[in-house]
Amino acid sequence: MCDVNKYLEMYKEIKTLQPEDTLQLVMEAKDEEERDFFEMLGNFLLQQKQKKVIEGNLF
């Protein structure tokens, strides 16, 4: 069984990443799989921000 609290803390920390942080992670990735993972995180965070803007009619 996994340590749920560990992953919840990771999730909270990941949510604080800025676009330049995810870009740095992508650029310093060791291989394509790692790069894809960090790109996916960056896209997810961008989509969350876009969702908030749309919901708030802030565009």
CNS distance restraints for C-alpha pairs under 8 A (distance, minus, plus):
assign (resid   3 and name CA) (resid   7 and name CA) 6.80 0.50 0.50
assign (resid   4 and name CA) (resid   8 and name CA) 6.18 0.50 0.50
assign (resid   5 and name CA) (resid   9 and name CA) 6.14 0.50 0.50
assign (resid   6 and name CA) (resid  10 and name CA) 6.34 0.50 0.50
assign (resid   7 and name CA) (resid  11 and name CA) 6.09 0.50 0.50
assign (resid   8 and name CA) (resid  12 and name CA) 6.27 0.50 0.50
assign (resid   9 and name CA) (resid  13 and name CA) 6.21 0.50 0.50
assign (resid  10 and name CA) (resid  14 and name CA) 6.04 0.50 0.50
assign (resid  11 and name CA) (resid  15 and name CA) 6.23 0.50 0.50
assign (resid  12 and name CA) (resid  16 and name CA) 6.89 0.50 0.50
assign (resid  13 and name CA) (resid  17 and name CA) 7.20 0.50 0.50
assign (resid  15 and name CA) (resid  45 and name CA) 6.95 0.50 0.50
assign (resid  17 and name CA) (resid  21 and name CA) 5.79 0.50 0.50
assign (resid  17 and name CA) (resid  22 and name CA) 6.73 0.50 0.50
assign (resid  18 and name CA) (resid  22 and name CA) 6.61 0.50 0.50
assign (resid  19 and name CA) (resid  23 and name CA) 6.18 0.50 0.50
assign (resid  19 and name CA) (resid  42 and name CA) 6.69 0.50 0.50
assign (resid  19 and name CA) (resid  46 and name CA) 7.96 0.50 0.50
assign (resid  20 and name CA) (resid  24 and name CA) 6.15 0.50 0.50
assign (resid  21 and name CA) (resid  25 and name CA) 6.31 0.50 0.50
assign (resid  22 and name CA) (resid  26 and name CA) 6.15 0.50 0.50
assign (resid  22 and name CA) (resid  38 and name CA) 6.35 0.50 0.50
assign (resid  22 and name CA) (resid  39 and name CA) 7.17 0.50 0.50
assign (resid  22 and name CA) (resid  41 and name CA) 7.40 0.50 0.50
assign (resid  22 and name CA) (resid  42 and name CA) 5.55 0.50 0.50
assign (resid  23 and name CA) (resid  27 and name CA) 6.11 0.50 0.50
assign (resid  23 and name CA) (resid  39 and name CA) 7.84 0.50 0.50
assign (resid  23 and name CA) (resid  42 and name CA) 7.70 0.50 0.50
assign (resid  24 and name CA) (resid  28 and name CA) 6.09 0.50 0.50
assign (resid  25 and name CA) (resid  29 and name CA) 5.96 0.50 0.50
assign (resid  25 and name CA) (resid  35 and name CA) 7.55 0.50 0.50
assign (resid  25 and name CA) (resid  38 and name CA) 6.28 0.50 0.50
assign (resid  26 and name CA) (resid  34 and name CA) 7.71 0.50 0.50
assign (resid  26 and name CA) (resid  35 and name CA) 4.94 0.50 0.50
assign (resid  26 and name CA) (resid  36 and name CA) 7.74 0.50 0.50
assign (resid  26 and name CA) (resid  38 and name CA) 5.57 0.50 0.50
assign (resid  26 and name CA) (resid  39 and name CA) 6.30 0.50 0.50
assign (resid  27 and name CA) (resid  35 and name CA) 7.50 0.50 0.50
assign (resid  29 and name CA) (resid  34 and name CA) 5.60 0.50 0.50
assign (resid  29 and name CA) (resid  35 and name CA) 5.14 0.50 0.50
assign (resid  30 and name CA) (resid  34 and name CA) 6.45 0.50 0.50
assign (resid  30 and name CA) (resid  35 and name CA) 7.39 0.50 0.50
assign (resid  31 and name CA) (resid  35 and name CA) 6.21 0.50 0.50
assign (resid  32 and name CA) (resid  36 and name CA) 6.02 0.50 0.50
assign (resid  33 and name CA) (resid  37 and name CA) 6.23 0.50 0.50
assign (resid  34 and name CA) (resid  38 and name CA) 6.34 0.50 0.50
assign (resid  35 and name CA) (resid  39 and name CA) 6.11 0.50 0.50
assign (resid  36 and name CA) (resid  40 and name CA) 6.07 0.50 0.50
assign (resid  37 and name CA) (resid  41 and name CA) 6.37 0.50 0.50
assign (resid  38 and name CA) (resid  42 and name CA) 6.22 0.50 0.50
assign (resid  39 and name CA) (resid  43 and name CA) 6.12 0.50 0.50
assign (resid  40 and name CA) (resid  44 and name CA) 6.09 0.50 0.50
assign (resid  41 and name CA) (resid  45 and name CA) 6.21 0.50 0.50
assign (resid  42 and name CA) (resid  46 and name CA) 6.18 0.50 0.50
assign (resid  43 and name CA) (resid  47 and name CA) 6.09 0.50 0.50
assign (resid  44 and name CA) (resid  48 and name CA) 6.25 0.50 0.50
assign (resid  45 and name CA) (resid  49 and name CA) 6.41 0.50 0.50
assign (resid  46 and name CA) (resid  50 and name CA) 6.16 0.50 0.50
assign (resid  47 and name CA) (resid  51 and name CA) 6.02 0.50 0.50
assign (resid  48 and name CA) (resid  52 and name CA) 6.43 0.50 0.50
assign (resid  49 and name CA) (resid  53 and name CA) 6.36 0.50 0.50
assign (resid  50 and name CA) (resid  54 and name CA) 6.16 0.50 0.50
assign (resid  51 and name CA) (resid  55 and name CA) 6.04 0.50 0.50
assign (resid  52 and name CA) (resid  56 and name CA) 6.06 0.50 0.50
assign (resid  53 and name CA) (resid  57 and name CA) 6.05 0.50 0.50
assign (resid  53 and name CA) (resid  58 and name CA) 5.09 0.50 0.50
assign (resid  53 and name CA) (resid  59 and name CA) 6.41 0.50 0.50
assign (resid  54 and name CA) (resid  58 and name CA) 6.33 0.50 0.50
assign (resid  54 and name CA) (resid  59 and name CA) 6.71 0.50 0.50
